[in-house]
């Protein structure tokens, strides 16, 4: 998808666009299949289109609503002073300029 979705409610458009593309693939495959075994070839094309869409949908949903989140225990501290120090360390570590030793 080549556009940015600003709101979570609009993310359904991505799923509908993908469904439309895969459905178009299935419909075109329905009429274009060659060979003497047209019913079998049609079944294969439509099943492949359905499986492609189902796989894409599972990957898309897994990225949209992850079950596991990364946990960083290095900066979980007890008091406010330690939290401020940890926040400064995190800020310094994430905004530092890259050098040759980081590669």
MODELLER restraints for C-alpha pairs under 7 A, 6 or more apart:
rsr = mdl.restraints
at = mdl.atoms
rsr.add(forms.Gaussian(group=physical.xy_distance, feature=features.Distance(at['CA:1:A'], at['CA:14:A']), mean=6.78, stdev=0.5))
rsr.add(forms.Gaussian(group=physical.xy_distance, feature=features.Distance(at['CA:5:A'], at['CA:11:A']), mean=6.21, stdev=0.5))
rsr.add(forms.Gaussian(group=physical.xy_distance, feature=features.Distance(at['CA:19:A'], at['CA:53:A']), mean=6.70, stdev=0.5))
rsr.add(forms.Gaussian(group=physical.xy_distance, feature=features.Distance(at['CA:22:A'], at['CA:49:A']), mean=5.81, stdev=0.5))
rsr.add(forms.Gaussian(group=physical.xy_distance, feature=features.Distance(at['CA:22:A'], at['CA:53:A']), mean=6.34, stdev=0.5))
rsr.add(forms.Gaussian(group=physical.xy_distance, feature=features.Distance(at['CA:25:A'], at['CA:49:A']), mean=6.76, stdev=0.5))
rsr.add(forms.Gaussian(group=physical.xy_distance, feature=features.Distance(at['CA:26:A'], at['CA:45:A']), mean=6.31, stdev=0.5))
rsr.add(forms.Gaussian(group=physical.xy_distance, feature=features.Distance(at['CA:26:A'], at['CA:46:A']), mean=5.10, stdev=0.5))
rsr.add(forms.Gaussian(group=physical.xy_distance, feature=features.Distance(at['CA:26:A'], at['CA:49:A']), mean=5.69, stdev=0.5))
rsr.add(forms.Gaussian(group=physical.xy_distance, feature=features.Distance(at['CA:29:A'], at['CA:42:A']), mean=6.89, stdev=0.5))
rsr.add(forms.Gaussian(group=physical.xy_distance, feature=features.Distance(at['CA:29:A'], at['CA:45:A']), mean=5.98, stdev=0.5))
rsr.add(forms.Gaussian(group=physical.xy_distance, feature=features.Distance(at['CA:30:A'], at['CA:42:A']), mean=5.31, stdev=0.5))
rsr.add(forms.Gaussian(group=physical.xy_distance, feature=features.Distance(at['CA:33:A'], at['CA:41:A']), mean=6.34, stdev=0.5))
rsr.add(forms.Gaussian(group=physical.xy_distance, feature=features.Distance(at['CA:33:A'], at['CA:42:A']), mean=6.56, stdev=0.5))
rsr.add(forms.Gaussian(group=physical.xy_distance, feature=features.Distance(at['CA:75:A'], at['CA:86:A']), mean=5.42, stdev=0.5))
rsr.add(forms.Gaussian(group=physical.xy_distance, feature=features.Distance(at['CA:77:A'], at['CA:83:A']), mean=5.90, stdev=0.5))
